Amino acid sequence: MQTIDKEQVKEQIIKAFQFRHACKKFDSARKISDEDFNFILETGRLSPSSFGLEPWKFVVVQNKDLRKKLEGPAWGAVEKLKTASHFVLILSRKADSLAAHSEHVQHMLKDIQKLPDDVDKMMTDAIDNFQKSDFDLTGNDRVFFEWGCRQDYIPLANMMTAAAEIGIDSCPMEGFDKQKVEQVLKDEGVIKGDTYGIASMAAFGYRAEEPHHAKTRQPLNDVVEWIN
């Protein structure tokens, strides 16, 4: 069995985090290979979610006309839409398709996780109780939607880290008018019905220039509290 040099791996990971920054403008002449971008997407697909329900959908927008239409309502993404090699819309399921007895949840439990009937029933009851009591999601559709959005940020983070590991830049974005972006996506047939809403956006590519400032973060002691 091959021995892993843990210290070397740790150093490599920290270097990737130091390399990664919110890239504002990409080199439009450089494109990410299909192999590399499929690797990035795979790290998103393999990400964890609450109860394993995978509330996300990743829409890779390479169509120039659609990118242009998104520039208006996505005010924080204009330069990225113009220059990024790959642009991803991260959608989250809404309440009706994340409720415990919904078609999607039952598909995940029965067909994807392949749970036996008795375990499926137990999990359905547990999810139902969690949604109604523990997190009190069912009384407010927007709160329910945001529960899915919070999970969407897990694959987003994993994809950005994976990209940084192989020298690819990224930028996550919330700078958009949610209602107007969703209307564009409905008009273009990207969102069908009322199953999904947009959680965030992310651009991937290669930086046009180096960051002007070094990465700034609070000291570790300011953001971590140990209770022994």
C-alpha positions in Angstrom: 0.0 0.0 0.0 1.3 3.4 -1.0 2.2 5.6 1.9 0.7 9.1 1.9 2.9 12.0 2.9 0.3 13.7 5.1 2.4 16.9 5.6 2.9 17.2 1.9 -0.9 16.9 1.3 -1.7 19.4 4.0 0.7 21.9 2.5 -0.8 21.3 -0.9 -4.3 22.0 0.4 -3.3 25.1 2.2 -1.6 26.4 -0.9 -4.8 25.8 -2.9 -6.8 27.9 -0.3 -4.2 30.6 -0.5 -4.3 30.6 -4.3 -8.0 30.8 -4.5 -9.6 34.2 -4.5 -12.8 35.8 -5.8 -11.6 36.3 -9.4 -13.2 39.4 -10.8 -12.0 39.1 -14.4 -10.9 36.0 -16.3 -8.7 35.5 -19.3 -11.3 34.9 -22.0 -8.8 33.3 -24.3 -8.1 30.5 -21.9 -10.6 27.6 -21.6 -10.9 24.9 -19.0 -10.6 21.4 -20.6 -13.6 19.1 -20.5 -11.7 16.7 -18.4 -10.8 19.3 -15.8 -14.3 20.7 -15.6 -15.9 17.3 -15.3 -13.6 16.7 -12.4 -14.7 19.9 -10.8 -18.4 19.0 -11.3 -17.8 15.5 -9.9 -16.5 17.0 -6.6 -19.9 18.9 -6.4 -21.8 15.7 -7.2 -20.1 13.8 -4.5 -20.8 16.4 -1.8 -22.8 15.7 1.3 -26.4 16.9 1.9 -28.9 16.8 4.7 -30.4 13.2 4.8 -28.6 12.7 1.4 -31.4 14.5 -0.4 -29.2 16.4 -2.9 -31.4 19.4 -3.3 -29.1 21.0 -6.0 -28.9 21.2 -9.7 -25.8 22.7 -11.5 -26.6 24.5 -14.8 -23.5 25.2 -16.8 -24.2 28.2 -19.0 -22.0 28.3 -22.0 -24.6 29.8 -24.4 -23.5 33.4 -25.1 -27.0 34.7 -25.7 -28.2 33.4 -22.3 -25.1 34.9 -20.6 -26.0 38.2 -22.2 -29.5 38.1 -21.0 -28.3 37.3 -17.4 -26.1 40.4 -17.4 -29.0 42.8 -16.6 -30.4 41.1 -13.4 -27.0 39.6 -12.4 -25.4 42.9 -11.7 -22.5 41.3 -9.7 -21.7 38.9 -12.5 -21.4 41.0 -15.6 -17.6 40.9 -16.0 -17.6 37.2 -15.1 -20.4 36.4 -17.6 -18.3 38.0 -20.3 -14.9 36.4 -19.6 -15.3 33.2 -17.6 -14.5 29.9 -19.3 -17.4 28.2 -17.5 -20.4 29.8 -15.7 -22.5 27.8 -13.3 -26.0 28.5 -11.9 -26.5 26.6 -8.7 -30.2 25.9 -8.2 -32.0 24.6 -5.2 -35.2 22.7 -4.9 -38.2 24.4 -3.4 -40.5 23.2 -0.6 -42.9 21.1 -2.6 -40.1 18.9 -4.0 -38.1 18.7 -0.7 -41.0 17.7 1.6 -40.6 14.3 3.1 -43.3 12.7 1.0 -42.5 14.4 -2.2 -41.6 12.5 -5.4 -38.0 13.7 -5.2 -37.4 12.6 -1.6 -39.0 9.3 -2.2 -36.9 8.8 -5.4 -33.7 9.5 -3.4 -34.6 7.1 -0.6 -36.0 4.3 -2.8 -34.1 4.5 -6.1 -30.8 6.2 -5.2 -30.1 5.2 -1.6 -32.0 1.9 -2.2 -33.4 1.7 1.3 -35.6 -1.3 2.2 -39.3 -0.4 2.7 -39.1 -0.4 6.5 -36.0 1.8 6.5 -37.6 4.1 3.9 -40.6 4.6 6.1 -38.4 5.2 9.1 -36.3 7.8 7.2 -39.4 9.5 5.7 -40.9 9.9 9.2 -37.5 11.2 10.5 -37.3 13.8 7.7 -40.9 14.8 8.1 -40.4 15.3 11.9 -37.2 17.3 11.2 -38.8 19.5 8.7 -42.0 20.2 10.7 -40.6 20.3 14.3 -36.8 20.4 14.6 -36.1 23.1 12.0 -39.7 24.4 11.6 -39.5 24.6 7.9 -43.0 23.8 6.7 -44.7 27.0 7.7 -42.7 29.2 5.3 -41.8 28.3 1.8 -38.9 30.8 1.6 -37.4 29.3 4.8 -37.7 25.9 3.3 -36.0 27.0 0.1 -33.2 28.6 2.1 -32.6 25.2 3.9 -31.9 23.8 0.4 -29.7 26.8 -0.5 -27.6 26.3 2.6 -26.8 22.8 1.4 -26.0 24.0 -2.1 -23.1 26.0 -0.6 -21.4 22.7 0.3 -20.8 21.5 -3.3 -20.1 25.1 -4.3 -17.2 25.3 -1.8 -16.0 21.8 -2.8 -15.9 22.7 -6.5 -14.0 26.0 -5.8 -11.5 24.1 -3.7 -11.1 21.3 -6.3 -10.6 24.0 -9.0 -7.9 25.7 -6.9 -6.1 22.4 -6.4 -5.5 22.2 -10.1 -4.8 25.9 -10.7 -8.2 27.0 -11.9 -9.8 30.2 -10.6 -13.3 30.8 -9.5 -15.7 33.4 -8.1 -18.9 32.7 -6.1 -21.7 35.3 -6.5 -24.9 36.4 -4.9 -25.0 39.7 -6.7 -28.2 39.3 -8.6 -31.9 40.0 -8.5 -33.3 36.6 -7.7 -36.8 37.1 -9.1 -35.6 38.6 -12.4 -32.9 35.9 -12.9 -35.4 33.2 -12.3 -37.8 34.9 -14.8 -35.0 34.8 -17.4 -34.4 31.2 -16.7 -38.1 30.4 -17.0 -38.4 32.3 -20.2 -35.5 30.4 -21.6 -36.8 27.0 -20.4 -34.0 26.4 -18.0 -36.3 26.4 -15.0 -39.5 24.5 -15.7 -42.4 24.8 -13.4 -41.8 25.8 -9.8 -39.4 23.1 -8.7 -36.2 25.1 -8.5 -35.0 28.5 -7.5 -31.6 30.0 -7.9 -29.3 29.8 -4.9 -26.0 31.2 -6.2 -23.7 31.5 -9.2 -20.1 30.6 -9.8 -17.6 31.5 -12.5 -14.6 29.3 -13.4 -11.6 30.0 -15.5 -8.1 31.5 -15.4 -7.3 34.9 -13.9 -6.6 37.8 -16.2 -4.3 39.3 -13.6 -2.9 38.6 -10.2 -4.9 39.8 -7.1 -4.0 43.3 -6.1 -4.1 42.5 -2.4 -2.9 39.6 -0.3 -5.6 37.4 1.2 -7.0 38.8 4.4 -8.8 36.8 7.1 -9.3 37.1 10.9 -6.8 35.3 13.1 -7.8 31.7 13.9 -8.1 32.5 17.6 -10.8 35.2 16.8 -13.1 32.7 15.0 -12.5 29.5 17.0 -13.6 28.8 20.5 -12.7 25.6 22.3 -14.8 24.3 25.1 -13.0 21.4 26.9 
